[in-house]
Amino acid sequence: TIVAATVPPGDPVEFDVFLDRLRDSFGIVVGRRADFEIIRRNDLQPSGAHQKSVSVNENDLRVNVTAFRDLIVDIGFAKSYADGRTIVTTDEGRR
């Protein structure tokens, strides 16, 4: 559903563009290097009036990005190529 909500049929996008759309449209951050500061600046458990820094295990976040990309490929909404690119697409015939 989330792929269909961010990638129009017949308009494939690079995986990073897909992740940008997830962040911009839904506030979902998967854990790319570009997400590290966003995650650090947010207090995931608000218990005080001031903003706190969140501890981030950057290796876990990188693993999360890889696992998410692999999942999107496994379910058929993306293809990874030998040059390292991953293209996310929707199938017009899939309902």
TITORLO-335898 format. One record per residue: residue in three letters; x, y, z of N, C-alpha, C in turn. Coordinates in steps of 0.1 Angstrom, whole numbers, padded with zeros to 4 digits, always signed. Each point is the difference from the previous one (the first is absolute). Layout:
ALAXYZXYZXYZ/...
END
This chain:
THR+0008-0012+0000-0008+0012+0000+0009+0013+0000/ILE+0010-0001+0008+0009+0012+0001+0007+0003-0013/VAL+0004-0011-0007+0006+0002-0013-0010+0006-0010/ALA-0012-0005+0000-0010+0005-0009-0004+0015+0003/ALA+0001+0003+0013-0003+0014+0004+0011+0010-0004/THR+0012-0005-0003+0011+0010-0002+0006-0002-0014/VAL-0003-0011-0007+0006-0002-0014-0012-0002-0010/PRO-0003+0009-0008-0011-0002-0010+0004-0011-0010/PRO-0010-0007-0004+0002-0010-0011+0007+0006-0012/GLY+0010-0008-0005+0007+0005-0012+0010+0011+0003/ASP+0003+0003+0012+0009+0011+0003+0010-0005+0010/PRO+0009-0009-0004+0010-0006+0010+0009+0011+0005/VAL+0005-0002+0013+0009+0009+0006+0011-0007+0007/GLU+0011+0007+0001+0012-0005+0008-0004-0003+0014/PHE+0006-0009+0007-0003-0004+0014+0001+0012+0009/ASP+0011+0009-0002+0001+0012+0008-0011+0010-0001/VAL-0005+0001-0013-0011+0009-0002-0013-0006+0007/PHE-0002-0013-0001-0011-0006+0007+0001+0003+0015/LEU+0012-0002+0006+0002+0003+0014-0003+0015+0004/ASP+0004+0009-0009-0003+0014+0002-0015+0002+0000/ARG-0007-0006-0009-0015+0001+0000-0006-0005+0012/LEU+0005-0012+0005-0005-0005+0013+0002+0010+0011/ARG+0012+0006+0001+0003+0010+0010-0009+0012-0001/ASP-0001+0006-0012-0007+0012-0003-0016-0002+0002/SER-0005-0011-0005-0014-0002+0000-0006-0006+0013/PHE+0008-0009+0007-0005-0007+0011+0009+0002+0013/GLY+0011+0006-0001+0009+0002+0011+0007-0013+0004/ILE+0001-0009-0010+0007-0013+0002+0015+0001-0003/VAL+0008-0003+0009+0015+0000-0002+0004-0014+0002/VAL+0008-0005-0010+0004-0014+0001+0014-0002+0006/GLY+0008+0010-0002+0013+0000+0007+0012+0003-0009/ARG-0002+0007-0011+0011+0004-0009+0008+0010+0008/ARG+0013+0002-0005+0009+0010+0006-0007+0013+0001/ALA-0008+0004-0010-0007+0013+0000-0011+0000+0011/ASP-0004-0011+0006-0010-0001+0010+0006+0001+0014/PHE+0013-0002+0001+0006+0000+0014-0003+0012+0008/GLU+0002+0012-0005-0003+0012+0007-0014+0002+0003/ILE-0009-0004-0009-0014+0001+0002-0004-0008+0012/ILE+0005-0012+0001-0003-0009+0011+0006+0005+0013/ARG+0013+0005+0000+0006+0005+0012-0007+0012+0006/ARG-0006+0009-0009-0006+0012+0005-0014-0003+0006/ASN-0006-0011-0003-0013-0003+0005+0000-0008+0013/ASP-0008+0004+0009-0002-0007+0013-0010-0011-0002/LEU+0004-0012-0001-0010-0011-0003-0009-0003+0012/GLN+0005+0004+0012-0008-0002+0013-0001+0013+0007/PRO-0009+0009-0004-0001+0013+0006-0004-0001+0015/SER+0010+0004+0009-0003+0000+0014+0004+0013+0006/GLY+0005+0009-0007+0003+0013+0005-0003+0011-0009/ALA+0002+0012+0004-0004+0012-0008+0011+0004-0010/HIS+0012-0005+0002+0010+0004-0009+0004-0012-0009/GLN+0005+0003-0012+0004-0010-0009+0013-0007+0003/LYS+0000-0013-0001+0011-0008+0004+0006-0006-0013/SER+0012-0004+0000+0006-0008-0011-0002-0014+0002/VAL-0003-0007-0010-0003-0015+0000+0013-0007-0004/SER+0003-0010+0008+0011-0009-0004-0003-0008-0012/VAL+0010+0000-0010-0003-0007-0012+0012-0009-0003/ASN-0004-0013-0002+0010-0010-0004+0000+0000-0016/GLU+0010+0007-0005+0000+0002-0015+0001-0013-0008/ASN+0007-0010+0006+0001-0013-0007-0014-0007-0001/ASP-0008+0001+0011-0013-0006+0000-0009+0007-0011/LEU+0002+0014-0001-0008+0007-0010+0004-0004-0014/ARG+0012-0002-0003+0005-0005-0013-0006-0013-0003/VAL+0000-0009+0010-0005-0014-0002-0015+0001-0003/ASN-0007+0010+0007-0014+0002-0003-0003+0004-0014/VAL+0008+0009-0005-0002+0004-0014+0002-0011-0010/THR+0010-0008+0002+0003-0012-0008-0012-0010+0001/ALA-0005-0003+0012-0011-0009+0002-0012+0005-0007/PHE-0003+0013+0001-0012+0006-0006+0001-0001-0015/ARG+0012+0003-0006+0002-0001-0014-0002-0014-0005/ASP+0006-0010+0007-0002-0014-0003-0014-0004+0000/LEU-0008+0005+0010-0014-0004+0001-0008+0005-0012/ILE+0002+0013-0004-0006+0006-0011+0003-0008-0013/VAL+0012-0004-0001+0004-0009-0012-0006-0013+0001/ASP+0000-0006+0011-0006-0014+0002-0015+0000-0003/ILE-0007+0010+0003-0015+0000-0002-0003+0005-0014/GLY+0010+0003-0008-0002+0003-0014-0002+0014-0004/PHE+0002+0010+0009-0002+0014-0003+0013+0007-0003/ALA+0011-0007-0001+0013+0007-0003+0009-0011-0007/LYS+0010+0006-0007+0010-0009-0006+0014+0007+0004/SER+0009-0009+0004+0014+0005+0003+0008-0005-0012/TYR+0009+0009-0004+0009-0002-0011+0014-0001+0004/ALA+0009-0006-0008+0014-0003+0003+0007+0013+0003/ASP-0004+0012-0006+0007+0012+0003-0004+0006+0013/GLY-0008-0007+0008-0003+0005+0014-0013+0008+0000/ARG-0006+0003-0011-0013+0007+0000-0011-0009+0003/THR-0010+0005+0007-0013-0007+0002-0011+0009-0005/ILE-0008-0005-0008-0011+0007-0006-0014-0005+0005/VAL-0008+0009+0006-0013-0004+0006-0010+0004-0011/THR-0010-0009-0002-0010+0001-0009-0013-0006+0004/THR-0011+0003-0006-0013-0007+0003-0004-0006-0014/ASP-0007-0011+0002-0004-0007-0012-0015+0004-0003/GLU-0002+0005-0012-0013+0006-0003-0011-0011+0000/GLY+0004-0013-0002-0010-0011+0000-0003-0005+0014/ARG+0007+0004+0010-0002-0005+0014-0010+0009+0007/ARG-0010-0007+0006-0011+0008+0006-0001-0005+0015/
END
